[in-house]
Amino acid sequence: MNNFFTRIITLLFLLHISFFAVAQGDLLIAPKRIVFDGSKRVEEINLANIGKDTATYTISFMQYRMDENGKFEPVSDQDSTLKFAHKNLRFFPRTVTLAPKEAQSVKVQVIKTNELTTGEYRSHLYFRAVPNKNDLGDEAPEPTQDSGFSIKLTPVFGISIPVIIRVGETYSTSHFSNAKFEFIQQTHPALSITLNRTGNISAYGDIAVNYIGANKKAIPVCFMKGLAVYVPNSKRILQLPLVQKEGVDYKSGKLQVVYTDQSPKAAVICQSEIIL
């Protein structure tokens, strides 16, 4: 009976977090980011195994820098150009084993923020899958008549989420620039645009692009969730693919680009219009 209720709760959990989670391999994680802004000292990360086999994951800190195109590259925690959060964070447990369709939470606590100066600090929690022993070849393979040899490659999945600490008076403003509509490979409509950031914290939100024709009706042609410009970067260069719909003529009209936060009210951070 307990097992039955556990599975029901896990199913409801999976349905709930699928809207704001990130997944890699068979691991589903929610939320996709954590921000400590002084309102809480402890947050929870929910993990769920959506695969068919029991899986084990180790958890550690990683440091990343984002380039102007949104690509992450690992850096040393000695990099003096970035402010890292890992020294002021604790988490438990450090290893999680999940049966199929099983879920578990990881607690993350912020500590000693009084030692930090005003601004934003960021590190990433990295969840790495531990390969199954059988996959690594602990069991001897059946002998064959083939005199050759074979190599079995076992992929190791990893996924990271940012954990951010904000201290003191923080602010951020954003605006768009360098907007250009174009056809990629002459057939795929796209909008190239730069998202600029100022202030002492990162910009983070969702981008929506609407086509507006002569009838003034707004037709959604692009939507991207969770676009960030992380400090210390001042800009992010975007290429947004646009869909082709009935009523959309990219030879006339205009494009409306709106960057909103992820609050329930979806407050507008910045917006711009491009005449086609």
NUVEXDO-525275 format. One record per residue: residue number from 0; residue in three letters; x, y, z of N, C-alpha, C in turn. Coordinates in steps of 0.1 Angstrom, whole numbers, padded with zeros to 4 digits. Example, Ala and Ser with C-alpha at 12.3 -4.5 7.8 and 13.67 -1.06 7.14 Angstrom:
% residues 2
{0,ALA,{0132,-0057,0078},{0123,-0045,0078},{0132,-0033,0078}}
{1,SER,{0128,-0022,0071},{0137,-0011,0071},{0129,0000,0079}}
% end
This chain:
% residues 276
{0,MET,{0008,-0012,0000},{0000,0000,0000},{0009,0012,0000}}
{1,ASN,{0019,0013,0008},{0028,0024,0009},{0035,0026,-0005}}
{2,ASN,{0039,0015,-0011},{0045,0016,-0024},{0036,0022,-0035}}
{3,PHE,{0023,0018,-0034},{0013,0023,-0043},{0012,0038,-0041}}
{4,PHE,{0010,0043,-0029},{0009,0058,-0027},{0022,0065,-0031}}
{5,THR,{0033,0059,-0029},{0046,0065,-0033},{0046,0068,-0048}}
{6,ARG,{0042,0057,-0055},{0042,0059,-0070},{0032,0069,-0075}}
{7,ILE,{0020,0070,-0068},{0010,0080,-0072},{0016,0094,-0069}}
{8,ILE,{0022,0096,-0057},{0028,0109,-0054},{0039,0113,-0064}}
{9,THR,{0047,0103,-0067},{0058,0106,-0077},{0052,0109,-0091}}
{10,LEU,{0042,0103,-0095},{0036,0106,-0108},{0031,0120,-0108}}
{11,LEU,{0024,0124,-0097},{0019,0138,-0096},{0030,0148,-0096}}
{12,PHE,{0041,0144,-0089},{0053,0153,-0089},{0059,0155,-0103}}
{13,LEU,{0060,0144,-0111},{0065,0144,-0124},{0057,0153,-0133}}
{14,LEU,{0044,0152,-0132},{0035,0160,-0140},{0036,0175,-0136}}
{15,HIS,{0038,0177,-0124},{0039,0191,-0119},{0052,0198,-0123}}
{16,ILE,{0063,0191,-0121},{0076,0198,-0124},{0080,0198,-0139}}
{17,SER,{0073,0190,-0147},{0076,0190,-0161},{0075,0204,-0168}}
{18,PHE,{0068,0213,-0161},{0066,0226,-0167},{0077,0235,-0164}}
{19,PHE,{0085,0233,-0154},{0096,0242,-0150},{0109,0234,-0146}}
{20,ALA,{0111,0223,-0153},{0122,0214,-0149},{0131,0214,-0161}}
{21,VAL,{0143,0208,-0159},{0153,0206,-0169},{0157,0191,-0168}}
{22,ALA,{0159,0185,-0180},{0162,0170,-0180},{0174,0167,-0188}}
{23,GLN,{0181,0157,-0184},{0193,0151,-0192},{0193,0136,-0189}}
{24,GLY,{0194,0129,-0200},{0193,0114,-0198},{0180,0111,-0192}}
{25,ASP,{0180,0103,-0181},{0168,0099,-0174},{0165,0107,-0161}}
{26,LEU,{0173,0118,-0159},{0172,0126,-0147},{0164,0139,-0150}}
{27,LEU,{0153,0141,-0142},{0145,0153,-0143},{0148,0162,-0130}}
{28,ILE,{0151,0174,-0132},{0155,0183,-0121},{0146,0195,-0121}}
{29,ALA,{0141,0199,-0109},{0133,0211,-0107},{0136,0217,-0094}}
{30,PRO,{0137,0231,-0093},{0136,0240,-0104},{0149,0240,-0112}}
{31,LYS,{0149,0248,-0123},{0160,0249,-0132},{0171,0258,-0127}}
{32,ARG,{0168,0266,-0117},{0178,0275,-0111},{0173,0279,-0097}}
{33,ILE,{0183,0283,-0088},{0179,0287,-0075},{0186,0300,-0072}}
{34,VAL,{0178,0309,-0066},{0183,0323,-0063},{0180,0325,-0048}}
{35,PHE,{0191,0328,-0041},{0190,0332,-0027},{0191,0347,-0027}}
{36,ASP,{0180,0354,-0023},{0180,0369,-0023},{0178,0374,-0009}}
{37,GLY,{0179,0366,0001},{0177,0371,0014},{0164,0367,0020}}
{38,SER,{0155,0362,0012},{0141,0358,0017},{0141,0344,0023}}
{39,LYS,{0151,0336,0019},{0151,0322,0024},{0166,0318,0026}}
{40,ARG,{0167,0309,0036},{0181,0303,0038},{0183,0289,0033}}
{41,VAL,{0171,0283,0030},{0172,0269,0025},{0162,0267,0013}}
{42,GLU,{0167,0260,0003},{0158,0257,-0009},{0160,0242,-0011}}
{43,GLU,{0150,0237,-0019},{0150,0223,-0022},{0151,0221,-0037}}
{44,ILE,{0159,0211,-0042},{0159,0207,-0056},{0153,0193,-0057}}
{45,ASN,{0143,0192,-0065},{0136,0179,-0067},{0142,0171,-0078}}
{46,LEU,{0146,0159,-0076},{0152,0150,-0086},{0142,0139,-0088}}
{47,ALA,{0141,0134,-0101},{0132,0123,-0104},{0138,0115,-0115}}
{48,ASN,{0138,0102,-0113},{0143,0092,-0123},{0132,0088,-0132}}
{49,ILE,{0132,0093,-0145},{0121,0090,-0154},{0125,0078,-0163}}
{50,GLY,{0136,0071,-0160},{0140,0060,-0168},{0135,0047,-0163}}
{51,LYS,{0140,0036,-0169},{0135,0022,-0165},{0144,0015,-0156}}
{52,ASP,{0156,0021,-0153},{0166,0014,-0145},{0169,0023,-0133}}
{53,THR,{0174,0016,-0122},{0179,0024,-0110},{0191,0031,-0114}}
{54,ALA,{0192,0043,-0110},{0204,0052,-0113},{0209,0059,-0101}}
{55,THR,{0222,0061,-0101},{0229,0068,-0090},{0236,0081,-0096}}
{56,TYR,{0235,0092,-0089},{0240,0104,-0093},{0249,0110,-0082}}
{57,THR,{0261,0115,-0085},{0269,0123,-0076},{0267,0138,-0078}}
{58,ILE,{0268,0145,-0068},{0265,0160,-0069},{0277,0168,-0064}}
{59,SER,{0281,0177,-0072},{0293,0186,-0068},{0291,0200,-0074}}
{60,PHE,{0300,0208,-0071},{0300,0222,-0076},{0309,0223,-0089}}
{61,MET,{0304,0230,-0098},{0312,0234,-0110},{0311,0249,-0112}}
{62,GLN,{0321,0254,-0119},{0321,0269,-0122},{0321,0270,-0137}}
{63,TYR,{0312,0279,-0142},{0311,0282,-0156},{0311,0297,-0159}}
{64,ARG,{0316,0300,-0171},{0315,0313,-0176},{0306,0312,-0189}}
{65,MET,{0298,0322,-0191},{0289,0322,-0203},{0296,0332,-0213}}
{66,ASP,{0296,0328,-0225},{0302,0338,-0235},{0290,0346,-0241}}
{67,GLU,{0293,0354,-0251},{0283,0363,-0256},{0272,0356,-0264}}
{68,ASN,{0275,0344,-0268},{0265,0336,-0276},{0257,0326,-0267}}
{69,GLY,{0259,0327,-0254},{0252,0319,-0245},{0258,0305,-0242}}
{70,LYS,{0270,0303,-0247},{0277,0290,-0245},{0284,0290,-0232}}
{71,PHE,{0283,0279,-0224},{0290,0278,-0211},{0303,0271,-0213}}
{72,GLU,{0314,0276,-0206},{0326,0269,-0206},{0331,0268,-0192}}
{73,PRO,{0336,0257,-0188},{0341,0255,-0174},{0353,0263,-0171}}
{74,VAL,{0354,0269,-0159},{0365,0277,-0155},{0370,0273,-0141}}
{75,SER,{0382,0277,-0137},{0387,0274,-0124},{0380,0283,-0113}}
{76,ASP,{0378,0277,-0101},{0372,0286,-0091},{0382,0296,-0086}}
{77,GLN,{0394,0297,-0092},{0404,0307,-0089},{0403,0319,-0098}}
{78,ASP,{0393,0319,-0108},{0392,0329,-0118},{0387,0342,-0110}}
{79,SER,{0395,0352,-0111},{0392,0365,-0103},{0382,0374,-0110}}
{80,THR,{0378,0370,-0123},{0369,0379,-0130},{0354,0375,-0126}}
{81,LEU,{0352,0364,-0119},{0339,0360,-0116},{0337,0359,-0100}}
{82,LYS,{0325,0360,-0096},{0322,0358,-0082},{0314,0345,-0080}}
{83,PHE,{0320,0336,-0072},{0315,0323,-0071},{0307,0321,-0058}}
{84,ALA,{0297,0313,-0058},{0288,0311,-0046},{0291,0299,-0038}}
{85,HIS,{0300,0290,-0043},{0301,0276,-0037},{0306,0277,-0022}}
{86,LYS,{0314,0286,-0019},{0320,0287,-0005},{0309,0291,0005}}
{87,ASN,{0298,0296,0000},{0287,0300,0009},{0275,0292,0008}}
{88,LEU,{0277,0280,0003},{0265,0270,0001},{0269,0257,0007}}
{89,ARG,{0259,0250,0012},{0259,0236,0016},{0248,0229,0010}}
{90,PHE,{0250,0216,0007},{0239,0208,0002},{0240,0194,0007}}
{91,PHE,{0229,0187,0007},{0228,0173,0012},{0216,0166,0006}}
{92,PRO,{0217,0154,0002},{0229,0145,0002},{0238,0148,-0010}}
{93,ARG,{0250,0142,-0010},{0260,0144,-0021},{0259,0133,-0031}}
{94,THR,{0252,0122,-0028},{0250,0111,-0037},{0235,0107,-0036}}
{95,VAL,{0229,0105,-0047},{0214,0101,-0047},{0213,0088,-0056}}
{96,THR,{0206,0078,-0051},{0202,0066,-0059},{0187,0066,-0060}}
{97,LEU,{0182,0065,-0072},{0168,0066,-0075},{0164,0054,-0083}}
{98,ALA,{0153,0047,-0078},{0147,0036,-0085},{0139,0042,-0096}}
{99,PRO,{0135,0034,-0106},{0126,0039,-0117},{0114,0046,-0112}}
{100,LYS,{0111,0058,-0117},{0099,0066,-0113},{0100,0071,-0098}}
{101,GLU,{0112,0071,-0092},{0113,0075,-0079},{0118,0090,-0078}}
{102,ALA,{0114,0097,-0068},{0118,0111,-0067},{0125,0113,-0053}}
{103,GLN,{0133,0123,-0052},{0140,0127,-0040},{0144,0141,-0040}}
{104,SER,{0145,0148,-0029},{0149,0162,-0028},{0163,0163,-0023}}
{105,VAL,{0170,0174,-0027},{0183,0177,-0022},{0182,0191,-0016}}
{106,LYS,{0186,0193,-0004},{0185,0205,0003},{0197,0214,0001}}
{107,VAL,{0195,0227,-0002},{0207,0236,-0004},{0205,0247,0006}}
{108,GLN,{0216,0250,0013},{0215,0260,0024},{0226,0271,0021}}
{109,VAL,{0222,0284,0022},{0231,0295,0021},{0237,0298,0035}}
{110,ILE,{0250,0301,0036},{0256,0304,0049},{0266,0316,0047}}
{111,LYS,{0268,0322,0059},{0278,0333,0060},{0277,0344,0049}}
{112,THR,{0265,0348,0046},{0264,0359,0036},{0268,0372,0042}}
{113,ASN,{0270,0373,0055},{0275,0386,0061},{0290,0388,0057}}
{114,GLU,{0296,0378,0052},{0310,0379,0047},{0311,0384,0033}}
{115,LEU,{0300,0385,0026},{0300,0388,0012},{0297,0403,0010}}
{116,THR,{0303,0409,0000},{0301,0423,-0004},{0289,0423,-0014}}
{117,THR,{0283,0435,-0016},{0271,0436,-0024},{0274,0431,-0038}}
{118,GLY,{0264,0424,-0044},{0265,0419,-0057},{0259,0405,-0059}}
{119,GLU,{0262,0398,-0069},{0257,0385,-0072},{0268,0375,-0073}}
{120,TYR,{0266,0363,-0067},{0276,0352,-0067},{0269,0340,-0073}}
{121,ARG,{0276,0333,-0082},{0270,0322,-0089},{0280,0310,-0090}}
{122,SER,{0274,0298,-0087},{0281,0285,-0089},{0270,0276,-0094}}
{123,HIS,{0275,0264,-0100},{0265,0255,-0106},{0266,0242,-0098}}
{124,LEU,{0255,0236,-0095},{0254,0223,-0089},{0254,0213,-0101}}
{125,TYR,{0263,0204,-0101},{0265,0194,-0112},{0261,0180,-0108}}
{126,PHE,{0251,0175,-0115},{0246,0161,-0112},{0252,0152,-0123}}
{127,ARG,{0260,0142,-0119},{0267,0134,-0128},{0262,0119,-0126}}
{128,ALA,{0258,0113,-0136},{0254,0099,-0135},{0266,0090,-0133}}
{129,VAL,{0264,0080,-0124},{0275,0070,-0121},{0272,0058,-0130}}
{130,PRO,{0281,0054,-0139},{0279,0043,-0148},{0276,0030,-0140}}
{131,ASN,{0267,0022,-0145},{0263,0009,-0140},{0275,0000,-0141}}
{132,LYS,{0278,-0008,-0131},{0290,-0017,-0131},{0290,-0026,-0143}}
{133,ASN,{0278,-0031,-0146},{0277,-0040,-0158},{0281,-0033,-0171}}
{134,ASP,{0277,-0020,-0171},{0280,-0012,-0183},{0295,-0011,-0185}}
{135,LEU,{0302,-0011,-0174},{0317,-0009,-0174},{0324,-0022,-0177}}
{136,GLY,{0317,-0033,-0178},{0324,-0045,-0182},{0328,-0054,-0170}}
{137,ASP,{0322,-0053,-0158},{0326,-0061,-0147},{0323,-0075,-0149}}
{138,GLU,{0312,-0078,-0158},{0309,-0092,-0161},{0316,-0095,-0174}}
{139,ALA,{0323,-0107,-0174},{0330,-0111,-0186},{0320,-0114,-0197}}
{140,PRO,{0323,-0109,-0209},{0315,-0112,-0221},{0315,-0127,-0225}}
{141,GLU,{0305,-0131,-0231},{0305,-0145,-0236},{0315,-0147,-0247}}
{142,PRO,{0323,-0158,-0247},{0333,-0160,-0258},{0327,-0161,-0271}}
{143,THR,{0333,-0156,-0281},{0328,-0157,-0295},{0339,-0163,-0304}}
{144,GLN,{0335,-0167,-0316},{0345,-0172,-0325},{0353,-0161,-0332}}
{145,ASP,{0348,-0149,-0331},{0355,-0138,-0337},{0369,-0136,-0331}}
{146,SER,{0379,-0135,-0339},{0393,-0133,-0333},{0396,-0119,-0330}}
{147,GLY,{0387,-0110,-0334},{0389,-0095,-0332},{0385,-0091,-0318}}
{148,PHE,{0384,-0078,-0316},{0380,-0073,-0303},{0370,-0062,-0305}}
{149,SER,{0362,-0059,-0295},{0353,-0048,-0296},{0354,-0039,-0284}}
{150,ILE,{0349,-0026,-0286},{0350,-0016,-0275},{0335,-0011,-0273}}
{151,LYS,{0331,-0011,-0260},{0318,-0007,-0257},{0319,0007,-0250}}
{152,LEU,{0313,0017,-0256},{0314,0031,-0251},{0301,0033,-0243}}
{153,THR,{0303,0037,-0230},{0291,0040,-0222},{0290,0055,-0219}}
{154,PRO,{0280,0062,-0224},{0279,0076,-0222},{0276,0079,-0207}}
{155,VAL,{0282,0090,-0202},{0280,0094,-0189},{0273,0108,-0189}}
{156,PHE,{0261,0108,-0184},{0253,0120,-0185},{0256,0129,-0173}}
{157,GLY,{0256,0142,-0176},{0257,0152,-0165},{0249,0164,-0168}}
{158,ILE,{0244,0171,-0158},{0235,0182,-0160},{0238,0192,-0148}}
{159,SER,{0238,0205,-0151},{0241,0214,-0140},{0230,0225,-0140}}
{160,ILE,{0227,0231,-0128},{0218,0242,-0126},{0225,0253,-0118}}
{161,PRO,{0223,0265,-0122},{0229,0276,-0114},{0223,0278,-0101}}
{162,VAL,{0231,0281,-0091},{0227,0285,-0077},{0233,0299,-0075}}
{163,ILE,{0224,0309,-0072},{0228,0323,-0072},{0226,0328,-0058}}
{164,ILE,{0235,0336,-0053},{0233,0344,-0041},{0234,0359,-0044}}
{165,ARG,{0224,0366,-0040},{0224,0381,-0042},{0225,0387,-0028}}
{166,VAL,{0234,0397,-0027},{0236,0404,-0014},{0235,0419,-0016}}
{167,GLY,{0229,0425,-0006},{0228,0440,-0006},{0218,0445,-0017}}
{168,GLU,{0220,0458,-0020},{0211,0464,-0030},{0216,0460,-0044}}
{169,THR,{0207,0453,-0051},{0210,0448,-0064},{0200,0454,-0075}}
{170,TYR,{0205,0455,-0087},{0197,0461,-0098},{0202,0456,-0111}}
{171,SER,{0193,0456,-0121},{0196,0452,-0134},{0187,0458,-0144}}
{172,THR,{0192,0463,-0155},{0183,0468,-0166},{0188,0462,-0179}}
{173,SER,{0178,0461,-0188},{0182,0455,-0201},{0175,0463,-0213}}
{174,HIS,{0182,0461,-0224},{0176,0467,-0237},{0181,0459,-0249}}
{175,PHE,{0173,0460,-0260},{0177,0453,-0272},{0184,0463,-0281}}
{176,SER,{0193,0457,-0290},{0200,0465,-0300},{0203,0456,-0312}}
{177,ASN,{0208,0462,-0323},{0213,0455,-0334},{0204,0444,-0340}}
{178,ALA,{0191,0448,-0340},{0181,0438,-0345},{0182,0437,-0361}}
{179,LYS,{0181,0425,-0366},{0182,0423,-0380},{0174,0410,-0384}}
{180,PHE,{0164,0412,-0393},{0157,0400,-0398},{0164,0395,-0410}}
{181,GLU,{0165,0381,-0411},{0172,0375,-0422},{0166,0361,-0424}}
{182,PHE,{0169,0356,-0436},{0166,0342,-0439},{0179,0334,-0439}}
{183,ILE,{0179,0324,-0430},{0190,0315,-0429},{0189,0304,-0440}}
{184,GLN,{0200,0303,-0448},{0200,0294,-0459},{0189,0297,-0469}}
{185,GLN,{0185,0309,-0469},{0175,0315,-0478},{0160,0310,-0476}}
{186,THR,{0158,0301,-0466},{0145,0296,-0464},{0140,0297,-0450}}
{187,HIS,{0148,0298,-0440},{0144,0298,-0426},{0145,0312,-0420}}
{188,PRO,{0133,0318,-0417},{0133,0331,-0412},{0139,0331,-0398}}
{189,ALA,{0146,0342,-0395},{0153,0343,-0381},{0154,0358,-0378}}
{190,LEU,{0155,0360,-0365},{0158,0374,-0360},{0171,0374,-0352}}
{191,SER,{0181,0381,-0357},{0193,0383,-0350},{0192,0396,-0341}}
{192,ILE,{0195,0395,-0328},{0193,0407,-0319},{0202,0405,-0308}}
{193,THR,{0206,0416,-0302},{0215,0416,-0290},{0207,0421,-0278}}
{194,LEU,{0208,0413,-0267},{0202,0416,-0255},{0213,0422,-0246}}
{195,ASN,{0211,0434,-0242},{0222,0441,-0234},{0217,0442,-0219}}
{196,ARG,{0227,0441,-0210},{0225,0441,-0196},{0234,0451,-0189}}
{197,THR,{0228,0458,-0179},{0236,0467,-0170},{0232,0464,-0156}}
{198,GLY,{0240,0467,-0147},{0237,0465,-0133},{0247,0455,-0126}}
{199,ASN,{0244,0451,-0114},{0252,0442,-0106},{0247,0428,-0104}}
{200,ILE,{0236,0425,-0111},{0230,0412,-0111},{0227,0408,-0126}}
{201,SER,{0225,0395,-0128},{0222,0389,-0141},{0208,0393,-0145}}
{202,ALA,{0206,0393,-0159},{0192,0394,-0164},{0187,0380,-0167}}
{203,TYR,{0175,0377,-0165},{0169,0364,-0167},{0154,0365,-0170}}
{204,GLY,{0150,0359,-0181},{0136,0359,-0184},{0133,0351,-0197}}
{205,ASP,{0121,0354,-0202},{0116,0347,-0214},{0115,0357,-0225}}
{206,ILE,{0118,0353,-0238},{0116,0361,-0249},{0105,0356,-0258}}
{207,ALA,{0096,0366,-0262},{0086,0363,-0272},{0087,0372,-0284}}
{208,VAL,{0085,0367,-0296},{0085,0375,-0308},{0071,0373,-0314}}
{209,ASN,{0065,0385,-0317},{0052,0385,-0324},{0053,0392,-0337}}
{210,TYR,{0046,0386,-0347},{0045,0393,-0360},{0032,0401,-0360}}
{211,ILE,{0033,0414,-0364},{0021,0423,-0365},{0020,0428,-0379}}
{212,GLY,{0009,0424,-0386},{0007,0428,-0400},{-0002,0440,-0401}}
{213,ALA,{-0008,0442,-0412},{-0017,0454,-0415},{-0029,0454,-0406}}
{214,ASN,{-0034,0442,-0402},{-0046,0441,-0394},{-0044,0443,-0379}}
{215,LYS,{-0031,0446,-0376},{-0027,0449,-0362},{-0028,0437,-0353}}
{216,LYS,{-0031,0426,-0358},{-0032,0414,-0349},{-0018,0408,-0347}}
{217,ALA,{-0015,0405,-0334},{-0002,0399,-0330},{-0002,0384,-0331}}
{218,ILE,{0007,0379,-0339},{0008,0364,-0342},{0021,0359,-0336}}
{219,PRO,{0020,0350,-0326},{0033,0345,-0320},{0041,0337,-0330}}
{220,VAL,{0054,0341,-0332},{0062,0334,-0341},{0075,0328,-0335}}
{221,CYS,{0077,0331,-0322},{0089,0326,-0315},{0087,0328,-0300}}
{222,PHE,{0091,0318,-0292},{0091,0319,-0277},{0102,0310,-0272}}
{223,MET,{0110,0317,-0263},{0122,0310,-0257},{0122,0313,-0242}}
{224,LYS,{0122,0302,-0234},{0122,0304,-0220},{0136,0304,-0214}}
{225,GLY,{0138,0311,-0203},{0150,0311,-0195},{0162,0316,-0202}}
{226,LEU,{0162,0328,-0208},{0173,0334,-0215},{0180,0343,-0205}}
{227,ALA,{0193,0341,-0203},{0200,0348,-0192},{0212,0356,-0199}}
{228,VAL,{0216,0367,-0192},{0228,0373,-0195},{0235,0374,-0181}}
{229,TYR,{0244,0365,-0178},{0250,0364,-0165},{0262,0374,-0163}}
{230,VAL,{0263,0380,-0151},{0274,0388,-0148},{0287,0380,-0149}}
{231,PRO,{0298,0387,-0154},{0299,0401,-0157},{0296,0405,-0171}}
{232,ASN,{0290,0396,-0179},{0287,0399,-0193},{0277,0410,-0194}}
{233,SER,{0280,0419,-0204},{0271,0430,-0207},{0261,0428,-0218}}
{234,LYS,{0263,0417,-0225},{0254,0414,-0237},{0253,0399,-0240}}
{235,ARG,{0243,0396,-0248},{0242,0382,-0253},{0236,0384,-0267}}
{236,ILE,{0243,0378,-0277},{0239,0378,-0291},{0230,0366,-0294}}
{237,LEU,{0218,0369,-0298},{0208,0359,-0300},{0205,0358,-0315}}
{238,GLN,{0202,0346,-0319},{0196,0343,-0332},{0183,0335,-0330}}
{239,LEU,{0172,0341,-0331},{0159,0335,-0328},{0152,0330,-0340}}
{240,PRO,{0150,0317,-0341},{0143,0311,-0353},{0128,0314,-0352}}
{241,LEU,{0123,0318,-0364},{0109,0322,-0365},{0101,0312,-0373}}
{242,VAL,{0089,0310,-0369},{0080,0300,-0376},{0073,0307,-0387}}
{243,GLN,{0069,0299,-0397},{0061,0304,-0408},{0047,0300,-0406}}
{244,LYS,{0038,0310,-0405},{0024,0307,-0402},{0015,0314,-0412}}
{245,GLU,{0002,0309,-0412},{-0007,0316,-0421},{-0010,0330,-0415}}
{246,GLY,{-0010,0339,-0424},{-0012,0353,-0420},{0001,0361,-0417}}
{247,VAL,{0012,0354,-0418},{0025,0360,-0416},{0033,0362,-0429}}
{248,ASP,{0036,0375,-0432},{0044,0378,-0444},{0056,0386,-0440}}
{249,TYR,{0067,0379,-0440},{0080,0385,-0435},{0085,0396,-0444}}
{250,LYS,{0077,0399,-0455},{0082,0410,-0464},{0075,0423,-0461}}
{251,SER,{0066,0423,-0451},{0059,0435,-0447},{0055,0434,-0432}}
{252,GLY,{0050,0445,-0426},{0046,0444,-0412},{0058,0447,-0403}}
{253,LYS,{0057,0442,-0391},{0068,0444,-0381},{0068,0432,-0371}}
{254,LEU,{0080,0431,-0365},{0082,0422,-0354},{0083,0429,-0341}}
{255,GLN,{0076,0423,-0331},{0076,0429,-0317},{0083,0419,-0308}}
{256,VAL,{0094,0423,-0302},{0102,0414,-0293},{0100,0419,-0279}}
{257,VAL,{0096,0409,-0270},{0093,0413,-0256},{0101,0403,-0247}}
{258,TYR,{0108,0409,-0238},{0116,0402,-0228},{0109,0404,-0214}}
{259,THR,{0104,0393,-0208},{0096,0394,-0196},{0103,0385,-0185}}
{260,ASP,{0100,0389,-0172},{0105,0380,-0162},{0096,0368,-0160}}
{261,GLN,{0099,0359,-0151},{0091,0347,-0149},{0082,0348,-0137}}
{262,SER,{0078,0359,-0133},{0069,0361,-0123},{0055,0358,-0128}}
{263,PRO,{0045,0355,-0120},{0031,0352,-0125},{0026,0363,-0134}}
{264,LYS,{0030,0376,-0131},{0025,0387,-0140},{0033,0388,-0152}}
{265,ALA,{0044,0381,-0154},{0053,0382,-0166},{0056,0397,-0169}}
{266,ALA,{0062,0404,-0159},{0065,0418,-0161},{0075,0420,-0172}}
{267,VAL,{0073,0431,-0180},{0081,0434,-0191},{0094,0440,-0186}}
{268,ILE,{0105,0433,-0191},{0119,0439,-0187},{0123,0449,-0198}}
{269,CYS,{0121,0445,-0211},{0124,0454,-0222},{0117,0449,-0234}}
{270,GLN,{0116,0458,-0244},{0109,0453,-0257},{0114,0462,-0268}}
{271,SER,{0112,0457,-0280},{0116,0464,-0292},{0108,0460,-0304}}
{272,GLU,{0107,0469,-0314},{0100,0466,-0326},{0109,0467,-0338}}
{273,ILE,{0108,0459,-0348},{0116,0458,-0360},{0106,0459,-0372}}
{274,ILE,{0108,0470,-0380},{0100,0471,-0392},{0106,0462,-0403}}
{275,LEU,{0097,0454,-0410},{0102,0445,-0420},{0102,0452,-0434}}
% end
